[in-house]
Amino acid sequence: MILYIYEHCPYCVKARMIFGLKKQKIKIKTLLNDDEKTPHSMIGAKMVPILEYESGQFMPESLDIINFIDKKYPPQQVQSTESSKLLNWINKNNLLCYSLAMPRWVQAPLEEFSTSSAKTYFENKKTAYIGSFKKRLDDSSLLIEQMEKELESLENVLKEESLFFEEKISLNDFHLFAFLRSLSIVKDLSFPEKTLSYMKNLSKVCQILFSHPNLLISYCIKSICLKKFILT
Ligand SMILES: N[C@@H](CCC(=O)N[C@@H](CS)C(=O)NCC(=O)O)C(=O)O
């Protein structure tokens, strides 16, 4: 099986988590961000993750991939619980998260951005969603302050909802971990205690690093950081 991804992509993180959880090796191929032809030839759309589960057989959609792999390698482990409180929190903060993460992702040495045309493609496309990348970077302090406030309110949600604990994992965890992993590229952002230990636990269980595999220790350029604490 081959999983086609972008390294930054939170939906790809969800798909990768299930392979880590099941301790199943998966061949990962990272597509260039401006490569429209390859995904179109597989699923008729420019979207990842895509799982090639048999030669020439392709499956899009992270949640379908999670379900497929969870069933393929019993026992089934992923509970289908989705907390509306948590989903509301994530939806409310998606734009803020992307406003911080997108301008940093494109500067990071991620494989999908290894050509200048891939970078330009991403910036042009995502500017329509978050506005000017430069402006968002200039606004960093304000955006970080807002995000940190929101993370404080997440601590209460973490207490109330049954999130990952003693090997029990649900769809909530896939959604939240992917979101938090996106934020982990923001150098000056601090995560509160419970959130941080949640991130560390799931990172271990699902074998997802908070950085590019070649950048295992710590990595800082300008405002980008892949945090050391997660990687040890
Ligand atoms: N519903 C899909 C959403 C996947 C998705 O939106 N992927 C983004 C990457 S994060 C994508 O491929 N977007 C096309 C693009 O960025 O050009 C899933 O859960 O897998």
Ligand as a Chemical Component Dictionary entry (heavy atoms), coordinates in Angstrom:
data_LIG
# 
_chem_comp.id                   LIG 
_chem_comp.type                 NON-POLYMER 
_chem_comp.pdbx_formal_charge   0 
_chem_comp.three_letter_code    LIG 
# 
loop_
_chem_comp_atom.comp_id 
_chem_comp_atom.atom_id 
_chem_comp_atom.alt_atom_id 
_chem_comp_atom.type_symbol 
_chem_comp_atom.charge 
_chem_comp_atom.model_Cartn_x 
_chem_comp_atom.model_Cartn_y 
_chem_comp_atom.model_Cartn_z 
_chem_comp_atom.pdbx_ordinal 
LIG N1  N1  N 0 -12.257 15.521 3.137  1  
LIG C1  C1  C 0 -10.875 15.299 2.783  2  
LIG C2  C2  C 0 -10.172 16.647 2.779  3  
LIG C3  C3  C 0 -8.725  16.536 2.293  4  
LIG C4  C4  C 0 -8.133  17.902 1.973  5  
LIG O1  O1  O 0 -8.812  18.933 2.029  6  
LIG N2  N2  N 0 -6.846  17.907 1.647  7  
LIG C5  C5  C 0 -6.186  19.146 1.274  8  
LIG C6  C6  C 0 -4.781  19.198 1.829  9  
LIG S1  S1  S 0 -4.764  19.614 3.528  10 
LIG C7  C7  C 0 -5.994  19.178 -0.227 11 
LIG O2  O2  O 0 -5.587  18.218 -0.820 12 
LIG N3  N3  N 0 -6.281  20.346 -0.826 13 
LIG C8  C8  C 0 -5.986  20.617 -2.198 14 
LIG C9  C9  C 0 -4.974  21.708 -2.315 15 
LIG O3  O3  O 0 -4.478  22.178 -1.284 16 
LIG O4  O4  O 0 -4.649  22.087 -3.429 17 
LIG C10 C10 C 0 -10.260 14.300 3.761  18 
LIG O5  O5  O 0 -10.728 14.222 4.913  19 
LIG O6  O6  O 0 -9.328  13.568 3.374  20 
# 
loop_
_chem_comp_bond.comp_id 
_chem_comp_bond.atom_id_1 
_chem_comp_bond.atom_id_2 
_chem_comp_bond.value_order 
_chem_comp_bond.pdbx_ordinal 
LIG N1  C1  SING 1  
LIG C1  C2  SING 2  
LIG C1  C10 SING 3  
LIG C2  C3  SING 4  
LIG C3  C4  SING 5  
LIG C4  O1  DOUB 6  
LIG C4  N2  SING 7  
LIG N2  C5  SING 8  
LIG C5  C6  SING 9  
LIG C5  C7  SING 10 
LIG C6  S1  SING 11 
LIG C7  O2  DOUB 12 
LIG C7  N3  SING 13 
LIG N3  C8  SING 14 
LIG C8  C9  SING 15 
LIG C9  O3  DOUB 16 
LIG C9  O4  SING 17 
LIG C10 O5  DOUB 18 
LIG C10 O6  SING 19 
# 
